[in-house]
Amino acid sequence: MSETVAETEYYSLHHMLSDAAWDFENVRRETARQADEWIGGPETGLLLDESGVQKKGDHSAGVARQYNGRLGKVENSQVGVYAALARGSQAAIIDFELFLP
């Protein structure tokens, strides 16, 4: 990000993501509001999907033997559920959650 965003530096972004106090729910709500403002309309669709990541061991949150669509079988995995707005070639993720079996 620091290489892409004009006039920023790595340590400022690291502080914002790691140490600064900010309300994740407000950021999530504002992201959804802006996405709706930019690409929302009568031809916009709400997409809901899951994505699984194969995991070894059981030290990550949400890891369990569960169906992993990417693998097409039940496997030790972590699964996320995503919501996105889409219209034409534009799409924006507006919400996501780790599935906890």
All heavy atoms as an XYZ file, in Angstrom:
784
protein
N       0.818     -1.199      0.000
C       0.000      0.000      0.000
C       0.853      1.251      0.000
O       0.535      2.206     -0.684
C      -0.912      0.020      1.234
C      -2.252     -0.620      1.019
S      -3.260     -0.665      2.539
C      -3.556      1.050      2.839
N       1.922      1.236      0.783
C       2.728      2.449      0.894
C       3.393      2.809     -0.425
O       3.707      3.969     -0.663
C       3.775      2.321      2.000
O       4.679      1.286      1.711
N       3.596      1.830     -1.310
C       4.168      2.115     -2.617
C       3.133      2.663     -3.584
O       3.471      3.307     -4.567
C       4.807      0.852     -3.199
C       6.021      0.389     -2.426
C       6.565     -0.925     -2.937
O       6.016     -1.458     -3.918
O       7.531     -1.420     -2.353
N       1.856      2.405     -3.312
C       0.782      2.809     -4.213
C       0.148      4.132     -3.799
O      -0.177      4.959     -4.644
C      -0.309      1.718     -4.253
O       0.320      0.487     -4.631
C      -1.384      2.047     -5.261
N      -0.049      4.327     -2.513
C      -0.720      5.528     -2.007
C       0.276      6.687     -2.004
O       1.337      6.597     -1.382
C      -1.290      5.301     -0.589
C      -1.955      6.560     -0.069
C      -2.255      4.135     -0.592
N      -0.095      7.759     -2.705
C       0.811      8.919     -2.820
C       1.075      9.550     -1.458
O       0.203      9.608     -0.599
C       0.203      9.945     -3.763
N       2.289     10.007     -1.261
C       2.710     10.750     -0.078
C       2.451     10.028      1.242
O       1.979     10.604      2.213
C       2.046     12.134     -0.067
C       2.405     12.972     -1.284
C       1.739     14.331     -1.269
O       1.368     14.803     -0.190
O       1.594     14.907     -2.354
N       2.726      8.724      1.272
C       2.632      7.963      2.528
C       3.947      7.230      2.738
O       4.768      7.125      1.843
C       1.496      6.927      2.494
O       1.772      5.971      1.470
C       0.155      7.561      2.283
N       4.092      6.723      3.919
C       5.273      5.913      4.204
C       4.838      4.666      4.948
O       3.782      4.623      5.581
C       6.312      6.705      5.002
C       5.794      7.193      6.332
C       6.867      7.938      7.111
O       7.609      8.720      6.503
O       6.932      7.704      8.316
N       5.656      3.650      4.875
C       5.360      2.349      5.446
C       4.991      2.447      6.926
O       4.004      1.871      7.365
C       6.561      1.415      5.255
C       6.441      0.140      6.035
C       5.687     -0.924      5.554
C       7.064     -0.003      7.278
C       5.558     -2.088      6.270
C       6.937     -1.172      8.004
C       6.191     -2.213      7.490
O       6.053     -3.376      8.216
N       5.758      3.175      7.710
C       5.538      3.200      9.159
C       4.218      3.857      9.541
O       3.569      3.451     10.496
C       6.728      3.855      9.866
C       7.968      3.031      9.705
C       8.971      3.430      8.831
C       8.120      1.817     10.380
C      10.110      2.647      8.654
C       9.235      1.027     10.202
C      10.226      1.453      9.332
O      11.325      0.662      9.157
N       3.777      4.847      8.788
C       2.482      5.475      9.049
C       1.347      4.486      8.813
O       0.408      4.396      9.604
C       2.285      6.694      8.156
O       3.234      7.680      8.452
N       1.422      3.749      7.710
C       0.386      2.750      7.423
C       0.434      1.609      8.428
O      -0.607      1.126      8.875
C       0.545      2.220      6.001
C       0.224      3.225      4.899
C       0.593      2.664      3.537
C      -1.240      3.612      4.934
N       1.630      1.184      8.804
C       1.768      0.119      9.800
C       1.132      0.546     11.124
O       0.410     -0.221     11.756
C       3.235     -0.232      9.990
C       3.455     -1.303     11.016
N       2.941     -2.569     10.877
C       4.118     -1.292     12.189
C       3.283     -3.286     11.928
N       3.997     -2.538     12.740
N       1.381      1.784     11.541
C       0.788      2.299     12.778
C      -0.736      2.300     12.672
O      -1.427      1.865     13.591
C       1.287      3.710     13.073
C       0.519      4.376     14.177
N       0.651      4.018     15.496
C      -0.426      5.346     14.141
C      -0.169      4.743     16.235
N      -0.826      5.552     15.432
N      -1.263      2.782     11.536
C      -2.719      2.846     11.367
C      -3.336      1.452     11.493
O      -4.356      1.270     12.153
C      -3.081      3.449     10.012
C      -4.575      3.531      9.786
S      -5.027      3.895      8.085
C      -4.767      2.317      7.305
N      -2.727      0.450     10.873
C      -3.295     -0.891     10.869
C      -3.035     -1.654     12.159
O      -3.844     -2.483     12.569
C      -2.748     -1.689      9.680
C      -3.134     -1.148      8.312
C      -2.380     -1.896      7.227
C      -4.628     -1.227      8.096
N      -1.907     -1.403     12.817
C      -1.519     -2.213     13.976
C      -1.752     -1.559     15.330
O      -2.137     -2.233     16.277
C      -0.031     -2.577     13.868
O       0.203     -3.281     12.696
N      -1.506     -0.256     15.439
C      -1.495      0.376     16.751
C      -2.591      1.416     16.979
O      -2.968      1.664     18.115
C      -0.135      1.049     16.986
C       1.008      0.046     16.919
O       0.807     -1.108     17.336
O       2.091      0.424     16.447
N      -3.061      2.047     15.917
C      -4.033      3.128     16.083
C      -5.388      2.570     16.524
O      -5.778      1.468     16.140
C      -4.190      3.906     14.771
N      -6.087      3.342     17.327
C      -7.432      2.962     17.772
C      -8.449      3.416     16.733
O      -8.576      4.609     16.471
C      -7.731      3.607     19.125
N      -9.129      2.467     16.089
C     -10.174      2.800     15.130
C     -11.261      1.749     15.227
O     -11.029      0.618     15.618
C      -9.634      2.960     13.708
C      -8.801      1.838     13.183
C      -7.496      1.579     13.488
C      -9.197      0.811     12.269
N      -7.060      0.466     12.808
C      -8.076     -0.018     12.045
C     -10.374      0.530     11.601
C      -8.126     -1.125     11.203
C     -10.414     -0.568     10.754
C      -9.296     -1.368     10.562
N     -12.464      2.130     14.895
C     -13.628      1.269     15.052
C     -13.877      0.496     13.760
O     -14.339      1.050     12.770
C     -14.842      2.129     15.409
C     -16.074      1.305     15.721
O     -16.094      0.093     15.446
O     -17.034      1.883     16.241
N     -13.572     -0.797     13.787
C     -13.701     -1.635     12.604
C     -15.126     -1.632     12.055
O     -15.331     -1.585     10.838
C     -13.258     -3.058     12.933
C     -13.410     -4.002     11.785
C     -12.553     -3.933     10.700
C     -14.417     -4.944     11.772
C     -12.686     -4.796      9.631
C     -14.564     -5.810     10.711
C     -13.697     -5.731      9.646
N     -16.131     -1.694     12.918
C     -17.528     -1.726     12.450
C     -17.893     -0.445     11.708
O     -18.604     -0.484     10.705
C     -18.489     -1.973     13.616
C     -18.426     -3.385     14.145
C     -18.708     -4.452     13.090
O     -19.616     -4.251     12.252
O     -18.021     -5.479     13.106
N     -17.422      0.704     12.190
C     -17.690      1.954     11.469
C     -17.006      1.978     10.109
O     -17.574      2.462      9.132
C     -17.260      3.164     12.299
C     -18.246      3.480     13.402
O     -19.399      3.072     13.348
N     -17.797      4.193     14.409
N     -15.788      1.448     10.032
C     -15.085      1.382      8.749
C     -15.836      0.463      7.797
O     -16.042      0.777      6.618
C     -13.627      0.905      8.934
C     -12.959      0.625      7.595
C     -12.834      1.925      9.717
N     -16.306     -0.669      8.282
C     -17.062     -1.615      7.458
C     -18.352     -0.964      6.943
O     -18.676     -1.067      5.772
C     -17.386     -2.859      8.285
C     -18.009     -3.968      7.461
C     -18.517     -5.119      8.279
N     -17.536     -5.750      9.136
C     -17.564     -7.032      9.459
N     -18.501     -7.814      9.001
N     -16.668     -7.531     10.271
N     -19.073     -0.283      7.819
C     -20.319      0.395      7.418
C     -20.058      1.480      6.379
O     -20.778      1.612      5.394
C     -21.002      1.001      8.645
C     -22.205      0.235      9.105
C     -22.990      0.989     10.169
N     -22.213      1.454     11.302
C     -21.864      0.684     12.334
N     -22.207     -0.572     12.366
N     -21.166      1.181     13.318
N     -19.020      2.268      6.594
C     -18.689      3.350      5.668
C     -18.250      2.796      4.306
O     -18.594      3.348      3.268
C     -17.597      4.251      6.257
C     -17.195      5.406      5.375
C     -18.313      6.390      5.066
O     -19.364      6.403      5.745
O     -18.133      7.179      4.110
N     -17.519      1.690      4.315
C     -17.120      1.049      3.060
C     -18.350      0.600      2.277
O     -18.447      0.826      1.066
C     -16.198     -0.158      3.339
O     -15.038      0.303      4.018
C     -15.808     -0.869      2.066
N     -19.303     -0.021      2.954
C     -20.537     -0.459      2.293
C     -21.329      0.739      1.772
O     -21.868      0.706      0.657
C     -21.388     -1.282      3.258
N     -21.394      1.816      2.544
C     -22.124      3.010      2.107
C     -21.495      3.611      0.849
O     -22.187      3.933     -0.115
C     -22.157      4.061      3.224
C     -23.055      5.259      2.903
C     -22.789      6.434      3.825
N     -21.484      7.025      3.618
C     -21.134      7.773      2.560
N     -21.989      7.992      1.581
N     -19.915      8.283      2.470
N     -20.170      3.729      0.856
C     -19.491      4.289     -0.315
C     -19.619      3.386     -1.536
O     -19.816      3.867     -2.653
C     -18.017      4.558     -0.010
C     -17.806      5.743      0.898
C     -16.333      6.050      1.109
O     -15.476      5.626      0.346
N     -16.045      6.793      2.168
N     -19.531      2.074     -1.344
C     -19.701      1.140     -2.461
C     -21.096      1.282     -3.060
O     -21.260      1.302     -4.282
C     -19.461     -0.294     -2.004
N     -22.105      1.404     -2.199
C     -23.476      1.580     -2.680
C     -23.619      2.898     -3.436
O     -24.284      2.972     -4.469
C     -24.450      1.521     -1.511
C     -25.894      1.575     -1.970
O     -26.236      0.881     -2.946
O     -26.671      2.328     -1.350
N     -22.966      3.936     -2.944
C     -23.010      5.246     -3.607
C     -22.353      5.184     -4.984
O     -22.845      5.763     -5.944
C     -22.291      6.273     -2.728
C     -22.324      7.690     -3.251
C     -21.611      8.624     -2.285
O     -22.082      8.752     -1.131
O     -20.579      9.199     -2.686
N     -21.231      4.475     -5.096
C     -20.471      4.439     -6.350
C     -21.045      3.480     -7.382
O     -21.088      3.793     -8.560
C     -19.016      4.073     -6.086
C     -18.260      5.132     -5.351
C     -18.513      6.476     -5.346
C     -17.143      4.947     -4.493
N     -17.621      7.127     -4.541
C     -16.754      6.214     -4.005
C     -16.421      3.834     -4.090
C     -15.690      6.401     -3.153
C     -15.358      4.011     -3.238
C     -14.997      5.282     -2.770
N     -21.464      2.269     -6.950
C     -21.927      1.297     -7.935
C     -23.346      0.814     -7.696
O     -23.853     -0.013     -8.444
C     -20.976      0.080     -8.038
C     -20.919     -0.710     -6.736
C     -19.608      0.494     -8.507
C     -20.093     -1.984     -6.830
N     -24.012      1.341     -6.668
C     -25.372      0.922     -6.373
C     -26.353      1.438     -7.416
O     -26.094      2.406     -8.113
N     -27.467      0.769     -7.530
C     -28.500      1.168     -8.471
C     -29.372     -0.019     -8.820
O     -29.189     -1.123     -8.305
N     -30.350      0.193     -9.720
C     -31.294     -0.879    -10.035
C     -30.655     -2.102    -10.708
O     -31.213     -3.185    -10.656
C     -32.305     -0.216    -10.968
C     -31.657      1.027    -11.448
C     -30.648      1.426    -10.424
N     -29.496     -1.957    -11.318
C     -28.851     -3.090    -11.989
C     -27.720     -3.689    -11.152
O     -26.952     -4.518    -11.630
C     -28.311     -2.657    -13.347
C     -29.415     -2.241    -14.300
C     -28.887     -1.785    -15.649
O     -27.661     -1.850    -15.865
O     -29.701     -1.372    -16.457
N     -27.627     -3.287     -9.901
C     -26.584     -3.787     -9.001
C     -27.062     -5.067     -8.326
O     -28.215     -5.171     -7.920
C     -26.242     -2.732     -7.932
O     -25.773     -1.575     -8.597
C     -25.179     -3.226     -6.976
N     -26.160     -6.044     -8.210
C     -26.483     -7.294     -7.543
C     -25.710     -7.442     -6.249
O     -24.602     -6.922     -6.100
N     -26.313     -8.144     -5.312
C     -25.645     -8.494     -4.060
C     -25.151     -9.923     -4.207
O     -25.943    -10.843     -4.437
C     -26.592     -8.388     -2.872
C     -26.038     -8.851     -1.526
C     -24.873     -7.962     -1.095
C     -27.133     -8.840     -0.473
N     -23.859    -10.130     -4.127
C     -23.266    -11.456     -4.270
C     -22.863    -11.976     -2.900
O     -22.216    -11.270     -2.128
C     -22.023    -11.382     -5.162
C     -22.180    -10.681     -6.503
C     -20.854    -10.589     -7.220
C     -23.207    -11.390     -7.352
N     -23.243    -13.197     -2.592
C     -22.862    -13.858     -1.344
C     -22.085    -15.106     -1.711
O     -22.537    -15.898     -2.550
C     -24.098    -14.234     -0.522
C     -25.004    -13.073     -0.131
C     -26.261    -13.593      0.526
C     -24.281    -12.110      0.784
N     -20.930    -15.299     -1.112
C     -20.099    -16.441     -1.453
C     -19.220    -16.817     -0.277
O     -18.977    -16.018      0.618
C     -19.225    -16.103     -2.666
C     -18.664    -17.347     -3.346
O     -19.144    -18.465     -3.082
O     -17.730    -17.192     -4.151
N     -18.748    -18.044     -0.303
C     -17.800    -18.514      0.701
C     -16.519    -18.911     -0.001
O     -16.513    -19.228     -1.172
C     -18.371    -19.691      1.487
C     -18.826    -20.868      0.646
C     -17.731    -21.833      0.229
O     -16.666    -21.901      0.879
O     -17.924    -22.517     -0.765
N     -15.449    -18.865      0.758
C     -14.164    -19.296      0.223
C     -13.410    -20.015      1.330
O     -13.294    -19.497      2.443
C     -13.359    -18.099     -0.289
O     -12.164    -18.539     -0.877
N     -12.926    -21.208      1.020
C     -12.218    -21.998      2.007
C     -10.722    -22.009      1.758
O     -10.265    -21.958      0.617
N      -9.971    -22.080      2.832
C      -8.514    -22.177      2.766
C      -8.108    -23.421      3.548
O      -8.451    -23.556      4.728
C      -7.832    -20.930      3.381
C      -6.330    -21.072      3.383
C      -8.261    -19.676      2.654
N      -7.413    -24.334      2.895
C      -6.963    -25.546      3.564
C      -5.956    -25.186      4.653
O      -5.074    -24.362      4.451
C      -6.328    -26.502      2.560
C      -5.964    -27.833      3.155
C      -5.420    -28.803      2.122
O      -5.141    -28.442      0.996
N      -5.270    -30.051      2.526
N      -6.119    -25.779      5.827
C      -5.227    -25.513      6.956
C      -4.748    -26.830      7.545
O      -5.491    -27.804      7.603
C      -5.962    -24.742      8.055
C      -6.348    -23.329      7.685
C      -5.131    -22.496      7.555
C      -5.378    -21.106      8.060
N      -4.225    -20.287      8.092
N      -3.530    -26.832      7.998
C      -2.985    -27.976      8.726
C      -2.956    -27.594     10.203
O      -2.712    -26.457     10.549
C      -1.580    -28.287      8.228
C      -1.524    -28.547      6.742
C      -0.894    -29.879      6.476
C      -0.684    -30.059      4.991
N      -1.599    -30.905      4.355
N      -3.254    -28.524     11.068
C      -3.268    -28.231     12.490
C      -4.579    -27.578     12.900
O      -5.524    -27.511     12.140
N      -4.611    -27.094     14.130
C      -5.854    -26.505     14.638
C      -5.584    -25.249     15.462
O      -6.303    -24.932     16.389
C      -6.641    -27.525     15.455
C      -5.846    -28.066     16.632
O      -4.684    -27.641     16.814
O      -6.386    -28.897     17.365
N      -4.549    -24.496     15.117
C      -4.182    -23.329     15.905
C      -4.759    -22.015     15.365
O      -4.565    -20.975     15.979
C      -2.664    -23.226     16.040
C      -2.073    -24.379     16.795
N      -2.314    -24.611     18.126
C      -1.281    -25.387     16.400
C      -1.698    -25.689     18.515
N      -1.051    -26.193     17.484
N      -5.448    -22.045     14.231
C      -6.079    -20.841     13.693
C      -7.564    -20.854     14.026
O      -8.183    -21.921     14.085
C      -5.916    -20.768     12.167
O      -4.548    -20.705     11.819
N      -8.146    -19.684     14.216
C      -9.571    -19.589     14.527
C     -10.396    -20.167     13.387
O     -10.095    -19.972     12.213
C      -9.953    -18.124     14.741
N     -11.446    -20.910     13.734
C     -12.384    -21.419     12.741
C     -11.926    -22.639     11.976
O     -12.615    -23.087     11.067
N     -10.780    -23.207     12.313
C     -10.298    -24.382     11.598
C     -11.044    -25.615     12.087
O     -11.157    -25.853     13.283
C      -8.778    -24.569     11.774
C      -8.314    -25.887     11.167
C      -8.032    -23.415     11.141
N     -11.577    -26.388     11.140
C     -12.282    -27.626     11.461
C     -12.388    -28.454     10.190
O     -12.158    -27.955      9.094
C     -13.679    -27.325     12.008
N     -12.754    -29.715     10.349
C     -13.045    -30.533      9.175
C     -14.401    -30.080      8.664
O     -15.417    -30.263      9.325
C     -13.041    -32.014      9.525
C     -11.626    -32.515      9.801
C     -11.502    -34.013      9.778
N     -11.983    -34.686      8.586
C     -11.333    -34.772      7.414
N     -10.166    -34.187      7.284
N     -11.845    -35.445      6.407
N     -14.400    -29.430      7.533
C     -15.621    -28.873      6.948
C     -15.478    -28.848      5.437
O     -14.378    -28.989      4.907
C     -15.896    -27.477      7.487
C     -14.751    -26.501      7.330
C     -14.957    -25.239      8.135
O     -16.065    -24.769      8.288
N     -13.886    -24.682      8.656
N     -16.611    -28.665      4.746
C     -16.566    -28.654      3.287
C     -15.796    -27.434      2.803
O     -16.072    -26.314      3.211
C     -17.982    -28.653      2.690
C     -17.955    -28.692      1.181
C     -17.653    -29.876      0.522
C     -18.160    -27.546      0.430
C     -17.590    -29.922     -0.860
C     -18.100    -27.581     -0.956
C     -17.816    -28.777     -1.591
O     -17.745    -28.812     -2.954
N     -14.832    -27.668      1.924
C     -14.028    -26.606      1.325
C     -14.348    -26.603     -0.168
O     -13.953    -27.511     -0.904
C     -12.541    -26.885      1.574
C     -11.631    -25.809      1.036
O     -11.886    -25.241     -0.020
N     -10.559    -25.541      1.749
N     -15.088    -25.600     -0.611
C     -15.513    -25.514     -2.002
C     -14.354    -25.419     -2.976
O     -14.446    -25.897     -4.112
N     -13.272    -24.788     -2.583
C     -12.101    -24.681     -3.469
C     -11.490    -26.048     -3.734
O     -10.964    -26.305     -4.813
C     -11.059    -23.749     -2.859
C     -11.559    -22.302     -2.787
C     -10.585    -21.405     -2.094
N      -9.391    -21.248     -2.930
C      -8.269    -20.717     -2.502
N      -8.166    -20.301     -1.262
N      -7.244    -20.591     -3.303
N     -11.566    -26.955     -2.733
C     -11.024    -28.302     -2.900
C     -12.083    -29.287     -3.379
O     -11.755    -30.346     -3.898
C     -10.447    -28.805     -1.568
C      -9.316    -27.976     -0.953
C      -8.964    -28.512      0.426
C      -8.110    -27.977     -1.865
N     -13.359    -28.948     -3.176
C     -14.453    -29.834     -3.562
C     -14.628    -31.025     -2.647
O     -15.178    -32.054     -3.053
N     -14.183    -30.907     -1.398
C     -14.310    -32.019     -0.454
C     -14.215    -31.505      0.977
O     -13.869    -30.352      1.218
C     -13.231    -33.061     -0.712
C     -11.812    -32.536     -0.521
C     -10.783    -33.607     -0.852
C      -9.372    -33.071     -0.653
N      -8.365    -34.090     -0.931
N     -14.528    -32.389      1.920
C     -14.386    -32.077      3.342
C     -12.905    -32.205      3.690
O     -12.263    -33.207      3.381
C     -15.237    -33.027      4.208
C     -14.959    -32.794      5.683
C     -16.713    -32.830      3.902
N     -12.373    -31.172      4.297
C     -10.951    -31.137      4.635
C     -10.766    -30.197      5.819
O     -11.646    -29.401      6.132
C     -10.150    -30.641      3.432
C      -8.658    -30.799      3.532
C      -8.209    -32.246      3.646
O      -8.435    -33.022      2.705
O      -7.627    -32.588      4.687
N      -9.640    -30.274      6.498
C      -9.314    -29.336      7.567
C      -9.151    -27.952      6.933
O      -8.229    -27.737      6.147
C      -8.024    -29.781      8.267
C      -8.002    -29.423      9.724
O      -9.026    -29.458     10.381
N      -6.838    -29.081     10.238
N     -10.065    -27.034      7.220
C     -10.095    -25.753      6.508
C     -10.585    -24.625      7.389
O     -11.187    -24.833      8.432
C     -11.058    -25.838      5.306
O     -10.691    -26.860      4.441
N     -10.344    -23.426      6.896
C     -10.893    -22.187      7.437
C     -11.787    -21.638      6.326
O     -11.385    -21.624      5.161
C      -9.742    -21.228      7.693
C      -9.904    -20.304      8.844
C      -8.617    -19.502      9.081
O      -7.830    -19.282      8.176
N      -8.415    -19.076     10.300
N     -13.003    -21.187      6.673
C     -13.944    -20.720      5.661
C     -14.393    -19.302      5.987
O     -14.780    -19.004      7.119
C     -15.171    -21.661      5.565
C     -16.196    -21.127      4.585
C     -14.730    -23.064      5.151
N     -14.339    -18.442      4.991
C     -14.847    -17.077      5.106
C     -16.088    -16.919      4.254
O     -16.217    -17.546      3.202
N     -17.015    -16.083      4.713
C     -18.234    -15.784      3.967
C     -18.169    -14.306      3.587
O     -17.877    -13.454      4.432
C     -19.493    -16.078      4.808
C     -20.754    -15.793      4.015
C     -19.479    -17.526      5.289
N     -18.438    -14.009      2.314
C     -18.253    -12.668      1.780
C     -19.531    -12.147      1.132
O     -20.269    -12.906      0.521
C     -17.136    -12.662      0.726
C     -15.834    -13.152      1.276
C     -15.521    -14.512      1.279
C     -14.928    -12.270      1.839
C     -14.328    -14.963      1.811
C     -13.725    -12.710      2.368
C     -13.442    -14.057      2.352
O     -12.271    -14.505      2.887
N     -19.753    -10.832      1.254
C     -20.849    -10.148      0.556
C     -20.229     -9.041     -0.284
O     -19.350     -8.309      0.183
C     -21.843     -9.556      1.556
N     -20.674     -8.931     -1.533
C     -20.143     -7.902     -2.423
C     -21.273     -7.295     -3.234
O     -22.276     -7.955     -3.517
C     -19.097     -8.501     -3.363
N     -21.114     -6.032     -3.603
C     -22.003     -5.385     -4.566
C     -21.308     -5.460     -5.918
O     -20.096     -5.256     -6.003
C     -22.238     -3.916     -4.210
C     -23.111     -3.621     -3.009
C     -23.239     -2.105     -2.826
C     -24.487     -4.237     -3.163
N     -22.081     -5.715     -6.978
C     -21.484     -5.796     -8.313
C     -22.445     -5.236     -9.346
O     -23.659     -5.430     -9.263
C     -21.136     -7.234     -8.652
N     -21.860     -4.531    -10.312
C     -22.605     -4.042    -11.474
C     -21.631     -4.007    -12.639
O     -20.597     -3.344    -12.569
C     -23.189     -2.659    -11.233
C     -24.018     -2.160    -12.427
C     -24.639     -0.813    -12.185
N     -23.566      0.182    -12.176
C     -23.689      1.394    -11.669
N     -24.807      1.758    -11.094
N     -22.681      2.233    -11.712
N     -21.961     -4.729    -13.697
C     -21.068     -4.786    -14.845
C     -19.717     -5.336    -14.442
O     -19.616     -6.397    -13.832
N     -18.656     -4.606    -14.749
C     -17.305     -5.058    -14.415
C     -16.830     -4.512    -13.073
O     -15.684     -4.728    -12.686
C     -16.326     -4.638    -15.516
O     -16.260     -3.228    -15.582
N     -17.684     -3.819    -12.336
C     -17.302     -3.244    -11.040
C     -17.835     -4.112     -9.906
O     -18.959     -4.600     -9.954
C     -17.861     -1.840    -10.887
C     -17.336     -0.867    -11.912
C     -17.984      0.488    -11.743
O     -19.186      0.591    -11.537
N     -17.173      1.536    -11.822
N     -17.018     -4.276     -8.876
C     -17.432     -5.030     -7.697
C     -16.703     -4.495     -6.472
O     -15.580     -3.995     -6.580
C     -17.135     -6.513     -7.867
N     -17.346     -4.584     -5.323
C     -16.730     -4.145     -4.069
C     -17.217     -5.049     -2.943
O     -18.425     -5.234     -2.770
C     -17.092     -2.695     -3.769
N     -16.268     -5.606     -2.179
C     -16.639     -6.395     -1.001
C     -17.149     -5.430      0.058
O     -16.486     -4.449      0.394
C     -15.443     -7.202     -0.483
C     -15.052     -8.263     -1.511
C     -15.763     -7.843      0.864
C     -13.818     -9.053     -1.145
N     -18.347     -5.691      0.570
C     -18.950     -4.793      1.560
C     -19.050     -5.407      2.949
O     -19.303     -4.706      3.914
C     -20.335     -4.289      1.101
C     -21.290     -5.452      0.877
C     -20.193     -3.426     -0.140
C     -22.727     -5.043      0.690
N     -18.880     -6.725      3.041
C     -18.940     -7.371      4.349
C     -18.270     -8.739      4.256
O     -18.202     -9.329      3.173
C     -20.382     -7.526      4.815
C     -20.511     -7.661      6.320
O     -19.478     -7.660      7.027
O     -21.644     -7.770      6.813
N     -17.792     -9.234      5.367
C     -17.151    -10.545      5.407
C     -17.120    -11.019      6.844
O     -17.180    -10.213      7.777
C     -15.730    -10.492      4.835
C     -14.871     -9.437      5.472
C     -14.121     -9.718      6.593
C     -14.850     -8.147      4.957
C     -13.339     -8.731      7.187
C     -14.073     -7.163      5.527
C     -13.322     -7.462      6.654
N     -17.057    -12.315      7.002
C     -17.038    -12.905      8.338
C     -16.349    -14.259      8.264
O     -16.537    -15.004      7.297
C     -18.472    -13.061      8.839
C     -18.618    -13.225     10.310
C     -18.331    -11.939     11.093
O     -18.673    -10.853     10.648
O     -17.755    -12.085     12.171
N     -15.577    -14.582      9.264
C     -14.981    -15.906      9.374
C     -16.060    -16.844      9.896
O     -16.710    -16.554     10.903
C     -13.791    -15.866     10.336
C     -13.063    -17.180     10.572
C     -12.427    -17.688      9.283
C     -11.990    -16.981     11.648
N     -16.296    -17.959      9.194
C     -17.273    -18.947      9.642
C     -16.659    -19.738     10.788
O     -15.581    -20.296     10.671
C     -17.672    -19.881      8.499
C     -18.582    -20.979      8.936
C     -19.903    -20.722      9.254
C     -18.116    -22.281      9.064
C     -20.748    -21.725      9.671
C     -18.960    -23.300      9.481
C     -20.278    -23.012      9.777
N     -17.353    -19.753     11.912
C     -16.893    -20.497     13.079
C     -17.798    -21.701     13.292
O     -18.939    -21.545     13.716
C     -16.891    -19.597     14.326
C     -15.972    -18.380     14.241
C     -16.150    -17.491     15.463
C     -14.521    -18.804     14.088
N     -17.312    -22.900     12.943
C     -18.156    -24.111     13.058
C     -18.478    -24.428     14.502
O     -17.799    -24.054     15.409
C     -17.310    -25.201     12.413
C     -15.937    -24.677     12.289
C     -15.990    -23.195     12.442
